[in-house]
Amino acid sequence: MAQIKVGDPVRVVDRDPKAADVKSALYFSHYRGLTGKVFKIYGSGDTAEVAIEVDIESLPEDVVVRHLAARDQMREKLPAEAKKACAPGTEHEFNIRYIILVAPADVTRRTLPPVADTASIAPAAPTNGRGRKAA
């Protein structure tokens, strides 16, 4: 396994949980295929544990709904001034993280698609709404 480091994009492996996983509590079947980035690495060697900040988009829909409901509940408890400062779309938007702890062997590094250089892309010609160039 390639050495992973904080900030690396990763995916949790898809495998069946084993008896040792129950004891360590580092792998559950609902972790399968989740993606995210390495938040922190605890320990080293055989006792290492990797904290992953999970991409909300990779969670099952019912978990996303609960996650967003919990976030909204927490936001509602903030004082009025803090609510305004942490409103959606602001610089300090209030978000909560979904972090899991797994063994390093249960994580694979994933490659992200390259980011397109938008400065070198010519703007599209204006159209008349029917796919034809505007006069």
Backbone as JSON, one array per atom type, in Angstrom:
{
  "sequence": "MAQIKVGDPVRVVDRDPKAADVKSALYFSHYRGLTGKVFKIYGSGDTAEVAIEVDIESLPEDVVVRHLAARDQMREKLPAEAKKACAPGTEHEFNIRYIILVAPADVTRRTLPPVADTASIAPAAPTNGRGRKAA",
  "N": [[0.84, -1.18, 0.0], [0.53, 2.2, -0.83], [2.05, 4.95, 0.81], [-0.03, 6.97, 2.73], [-1.1, 10.34, 3.31], [-2.03, 13.22, 5.29], [-4.75, 14.97, 3.94], [-4.85, 13.61, 1.52], [-6.89, 12.34, -1.13], [-9.16, 9.71, -0.66], [-10.55, 6.33, -0.73], [-12.7, 4.08, 0.91], [-12.14, 0.64, 1.21], [-13.98, -2.06, -0.36], [-15.17, -4.61, 1.28], [-15.96, -7.62, 3.15], [-16.84, -7.35, 6.57], [-14.74, -8.49, 9.26], [-14.19, -10.69, 12.11], [-12.23, -9.52, 13.69], [-12.6, -6.87, 13.07], [-14.89, -6.16, 14.45], [-13.98, -6.18, 17.06], [-11.96, -4.17, 16.96], [-13.41, -2.03, 16.01], [-12.97, -0.55, 13.7], [-13.87, -0.94, 11.14], [-16.81, -1.14, 9.3], [-19.62, -2.51, 7.57], [-21.15, -0.52, 6.38], [-19.31, 1.4, 5.73], [-18.22, 0.81, 3.32], [-16.87, 1.72, 0.24], [-17.07, 4.48, 0.69], [-16.02, 7.82, 0.09], [-13.52, 10.35, 0.55], [-11.34, 12.62, 2.28], [-8.14, 12.35, 3.83], [-8.15, 13.19, 7.12], [-6.75, 13.08, 9.53], [-3.99, 11.23, 10.86], [-3.53, 8.76, 13.16], [-1.18, 7.4, 15.38], [1.17, 4.78, 14.4], [2.49, 2.24, 12.21], [1.35, -1.08, 12.93], [-0.67, -0.32, 14.63], [-1.81, 1.95, 13.67], [-4.3, 4.4, 12.84], [-6.69, 5.84, 10.68], [-8.26, 8.86, 10.21], [-10.98, 9.86, 8.37], [-12.41, 12.44, 6.55], [-15.47, 12.35, 5.38], [-16.82, 12.55, 2.1], [-19.81, 14.13, 1.66], [-21.46, 13.58, -0.49], [-20.95, 10.91, -1.05], [-22.23, 9.42, 0.82], [-25.01, 7.27, 1.8], [-28.37, 8.07, 0.79], [-30.31, 8.32, 2.9], [-28.69, 8.75, 5.12], [-27.47, 11.14, 4.44], [-29.68, 12.84, 4.54], [-30.29, 12.75, 7.32], [-27.87, 13.8, 8.28], [-27.85, 16.42, 7.22], [-30.16, 17.38, 8.45], [-29.39, 17.33, 11.14], [-27.34, 19.23, 11.03], [-28.85, 21.52, 10.39], [-30.44, 21.71, 12.67], [-28.51, 22.25, 14.63], [-27.59, 24.69, 13.67], [-29.85, 26.28, 14.05], [-29.83, 26.63, 16.79], [-27.93, 28.51, 17.25], [-26.95, 31.85, 18.28], [-28.64, 34.82, 17.06], [-26.93, 36.67, 15.69], [-24.74, 35.05, 15.11], [-25.99, 33.13, 13.51], [-26.57, 34.65, 11.26], [-23.99, 35.25, 10.34], [-23.09, 32.72, 9.71], [-24.7, 31.79, 7.71], [-26.08, 29.91, 4.91], [-24.11, 29.95, 1.96], [-22.49, 32.03, 2.71], [-19.19, 33.28, 3.62], [-18.35, 32.01, 5.95], [-19.91, 29.67, 6.19], [-21.99, 27.47, 8.01], [-21.12, 24.25, 8.63], [-21.12, 20.75, 9.3], [-18.89, 18.08, 9.96], [-18.5, 14.76, 8.68], [-16.93, 12.26, 9.98], [-14.95, 9.35, 9.87], [-13.25, 6.56, 11.39], [-10.74, 4.44, 10.4], [-8.72, 1.52, 9.63], [-5.43, 1.76, 8.19], [-5.04, -0.17, 6.17], [-7.53, -0.46, 5.08], [-7.98, 1.58, 3.37], [-7.73, 3.17, 0.25], [-5.8, 5.12, -1.93], [-7.2, 7.57, -4.0], [-7.37, 8.83, -7.29], [-7.92, 12.07, -8.38], [-9.85, 13.62, -10.96], [-8.16, 15.59, -13.43], [-8.04, 19.14, -13.07], [-9.59, 21.33, -15.24], [-8.02, 23.82, -17.22], [-9.44, 26.7, -17.27], [-8.83, 29.17, -18.29], [-7.61, 28.85, -20.74], [-9.58, 28.01, -22.38], [-11.65, 28.82, -25.0], [-14.37, 31.14, -25.02], [-17.77, 30.14, -25.55], [-19.58, 30.67, -28.58], [-22.25, 33.01, -28.76], [-25.67, 31.9, -28.78], [-28.9, 31.57, -30.37], [-30.72, 30.3, -28.83], [-31.7, 28.07, -30.03], [-29.63, 26.53, -30.65], [-28.24, 27.63, -32.73], [-25.91, 29.99, -34.06], [-26.08, 33.32, -32.87], [-27.29, 36.15, -34.63]],
  "CA": [[0.0, 0.0, 0.0], [1.27, 3.45, -0.89], [1.94, 5.75, 2.03], [-1.01, 8.05, 2.62], [-0.81, 11.46, 4.2], [-3.16, 14.11, 5.55], [-5.2, 15.7, 2.76], [-4.98, 12.73, 0.36], [-8.23, 11.83, -1.43], [-9.15, 8.27, -0.45], [-11.79, 5.55, -0.79], [-12.69, 2.93, 1.81], [-12.24, -0.58, 0.42], [-15.24, -2.8, -0.32], [-14.9, -5.98, 1.72], [-16.82, -8.07, 4.24], [-16.23, -7.17, 7.89], [-14.22, -9.7, 9.91], [-14.36, -10.7, 13.56], [-11.28, -8.54, 14.25], [-13.17, -5.53, 12.87], [-15.84, -5.92, 15.53], [-13.17, -5.86, 18.24], [-11.26, -2.89, 16.79], [-14.4, -1.01, 15.63], [-12.38, 0.3, 12.65], [-14.48, -1.18, 9.83], [-18.19, -1.6, 9.29], [-20.05, -2.7, 6.18], [-21.67, 0.73, 5.8], [-18.18, 2.23, 5.31], [-17.79, 0.35, 1.99], [-16.92, 2.63, -0.91], [-17.15, 5.9, 1.0], [-14.87, 8.6, -0.35], [-13.25, 11.54, 1.35], [-9.91, 12.96, 2.35], [-7.53, 12.02, 5.12], [-8.23, 14.31, 8.05], [-5.66, 12.94, 10.48], [-3.48, 9.87, 11.03], [-3.17, 8.53, 14.56], [-0.29, 6.28, 15.59], [1.97, 4.33, 13.27], [2.66, 0.79, 12.13], [0.17, -1.94, 13.02], [-1.71, 0.29, 15.46], [-2.22, 3.22, 13.06], [-5.71, 4.61, 12.52], [-6.84, 6.96, 9.75], [-9.53, 9.58, 10.28], [-11.35, 10.32, 7.03], [-13.54, 13.35, 6.42], [-16.22, 11.73, 4.3], [-17.57, 13.39, 1.16], [-21.24, 13.96, 1.92], [-22.07, 13.0, -1.69], [-20.73, 9.47, -1.11], [-23.06, 8.77, 1.83], [-26.34, 6.87, 1.36], [-29.31, 9.2, 0.83], [-30.94, 8.47, 4.22], [-27.69, 9.31, 6.03], [-27.32, 12.55, 4.05], [-30.84, 13.55, 5.06], [-30.08, 12.91, 8.76], [-26.72, 14.67, 8.47], [-28.27, 17.79, 6.95], [-31.13, 17.76, 9.49], [-28.61, 17.63, 12.35], [-26.66, 20.51, 10.79], [-29.84, 22.59, 10.48], [-30.82, 21.81, 14.09], [-27.41, 22.94, 15.32], [-27.57, 26.09, 13.2], [-30.98, 26.98, 14.66], [-29.53, 26.91, 18.19], [-26.95, 29.6, 17.33], [-27.51, 33.19, 18.47], [-29.05, 35.47, 15.81], [-25.78, 37.24, 14.99], [-23.95, 33.92, 14.59], [-26.77, 32.55, 12.4], [-26.4, 35.5, 10.09], [-22.61, 35.11, 9.88], [-22.88, 31.34, 9.25], [-25.79, 31.43, 6.8], [-25.65, 29.24, 3.68], [-23.6, 30.82, 0.91], [-21.56, 33.02, 3.24], [-17.81, 32.83, 3.73], [-18.22, 31.14, 7.13], [-21.09, 28.81, 6.2], [-21.97, 26.47, 9.08], [-21.16, 22.87, 8.17], [-20.57, 19.77, 10.23], [-18.13, 17.05, 9.25], [-18.81, 13.35, 8.9], [-15.58, 11.68, 10.03], [-14.89, 7.95, 10.29], [-11.93, 6.09, 11.75], [-10.49, 3.14, 9.79], [-7.33, 1.06, 9.58], [-4.8, 2.15, 6.93], [-5.2, -1.22, 5.17], [-8.87, -0.36, 4.51], [-8.04, 2.83, 2.62], [-6.94, 3.25, -0.98], [-5.7, 6.48, -2.47], [-7.91, 7.71, -5.28], [-6.89, 9.95, -8.1], [-8.96, 13.01, -8.77], [-9.69, 14.05, -12.34], [-7.44, 16.87, -13.51], [-8.86, 20.35, -13.16], [-9.4, 21.98, -16.54], [-7.54, 25.2, -17.21], [-10.52, 27.45, -17.92], [-8.3, 30.37, -18.94], [-7.21, 28.54, -22.1], [-10.75, 27.59, -23.14], [-12.31, 29.96, -25.65], [-15.79, 31.2, -24.67], [-18.67, 29.66, -26.6], [-20.26, 31.71, -29.33], [-23.64, 33.15, -28.32], [-26.66, 31.22, -29.64], [-30.23, 32.15, -30.33], [-31.57, 29.45, -28.01], [-32.03, 26.87, -30.78], [-28.37, 25.91, -31.02], [-27.62, 28.33, -33.87], [-25.24, 31.23, -33.67], [-26.89, 34.53, -32.92], [-26.92, 37.05, -35.74]],
  "C": [[0.89, 1.24, 0.0], [1.04, 4.24, 0.4], [0.92, 6.85, 1.81], [-0.62, 9.13, 3.61], [-2.05, 12.34, 4.33], [-3.47, 14.91, 4.28], [-5.37, 14.84, 1.53], [-6.44, 12.34, 0.13], [-8.19, 10.3, -1.36], [-10.54, 7.66, -0.63], [-11.63, 4.39, 0.19], [-12.94, 1.69, 0.97], [-13.59, -1.26, 0.62], [-14.91, -4.25, 0.04], [-15.89, -6.33, 2.83], [-16.11, -7.83, 5.57], [-15.8, -8.52, 8.48], [-14.42, -9.59, 11.41], [-13.44, -9.67, 14.22], [-11.81, -7.12, 14.1], [-14.16, -5.17, 13.97], [-15.09, -5.49, 16.79], [-12.52, -4.49, 18.13], [-12.2, -1.72, 16.52], [-13.85, -0.05, 14.58], [-12.96, 0.03, 11.27], [-15.88, -1.74, 10.02], [-18.65, -1.68, 7.84], [-20.59, -1.41, 5.57], [-20.57, 1.72, 5.44], [-17.78, 1.93, 3.87], [-17.95, 1.45, 0.94], [-17.04, 4.11, -0.59], [-15.87, 6.59, 0.54], [-14.7, 9.81, 0.56], [-11.78, 11.89, 1.28], [-9.41, 12.65, 3.75], [-7.51, 13.28, 5.97], [-7.05, 14.29, 9.02], [-5.25, 11.47, 10.54], [-2.99, 9.75, 12.47], [-2.27, 7.31, 14.64], [0.53, 5.95, 14.36], [2.06, 2.81, 13.31], [1.35, 0.05, 12.2], [-0.97, -1.31, 13.81], [-2.23, 1.6, 14.87], [-3.72, 3.22, 12.78], [-5.8, 5.87, 11.67], [-8.22, 7.57, 9.92], [-9.8, 10.16, 8.9], [-12.55, 11.25, 7.12], [-14.29, 12.92, 5.18], [-16.89, 12.78, 3.42], [-19.05, 13.11, 1.37], [-21.93, 13.28, 0.73], [-21.91, 11.49, -1.76], [-21.56, 8.71, -0.08], [-24.39, 8.31, 1.23], [-27.32, 8.02, 1.6], [-29.93, 9.4, 2.21], [-29.96, 9.07, 5.24], [-27.48, 10.79, 5.72], [-28.47, 13.37, 4.62], [-30.69, 13.79, 6.57], [-28.94, 13.88, 9.06], [-27.12, 16.14, 8.29], [-29.29, 18.28, 7.98], [-30.4, 18.11, 10.79], [-27.9, 18.96, 12.21], [-27.64, 21.67, 10.97], [-30.31, 22.8, 11.92], [-29.76, 22.57, 14.87], [-27.38, 24.41, 14.95], [-28.68, 26.89, 13.87], [-30.7, 27.37, 16.11], [-28.51, 28.05, 18.35], [-27.64, 30.92, 17.63], [-27.75, 33.87, 17.11], [-27.86, 36.01, 15.01], [-24.91, 36.13, 14.37], [-24.67, 33.25, 13.42], [-26.55, 33.34, 11.13], [-25.0, 35.32, 9.49], [-22.36, 33.74, 9.26], [-23.96, 30.87, 8.29], [-25.25, 30.74, 5.55], [-25.21, 30.26, 2.62], [-22.65, 31.9, 1.4], [-20.17, 32.42, 3.36], [-17.63, 31.81, 4.87], [-19.45, 30.24, 7.28], [-20.94, 27.7, 7.24], [-22.13, 25.08, 8.47], [-20.63, 21.98, 9.28], [-19.91, 18.68, 9.4], [-18.66, 15.67, 9.6], [-17.46, 12.66, 8.83], [-15.66, 10.25, 10.55], [-13.44, 7.59, 10.59], [-11.77, 4.67, 11.22], [-9.01, 2.78, 9.89], [-6.72, 1.48, 8.24], [-4.97, 1.11, 5.82], [-6.57, -1.15, 4.48], [-9.08, 0.91, 3.69], [-7.18, 2.72, 1.36], [-6.93, 4.7, -1.44], [-6.47, 6.51, -3.78], [-7.36, 8.92, -6.0], [-8.09, 10.8, -8.49], [-8.76, 13.39, -10.23], [-8.97, 15.38, -12.39], [-8.41, 18.03, -13.66], [-8.55, 21.04, -14.48], [-8.92, 23.4, -16.35], [-8.54, 26.04, -17.98], [-10.02, 28.7, -18.63], [-7.95, 30.09, -20.4], [-8.39, 28.1, -22.98], [-11.43, 28.83, -23.7], [-13.78, 29.97, -25.26], [-16.64, 30.76, -25.86], [-19.32, 30.85, -27.29], [-21.7, 31.81, -28.86], [-24.59, 32.47, -29.31], [-28.0, 31.92, -29.48], [-31.21, 31.3, -29.53], [-31.97, 28.17, -28.71], [-30.75, 26.19, -31.28], [-27.67, 26.56, -32.2], [-26.98, 29.6, -33.37], [-26.17, 32.4, -33.83], [-26.38, 35.44, -34.03], [-26.22, 38.27, -35.27]]
}
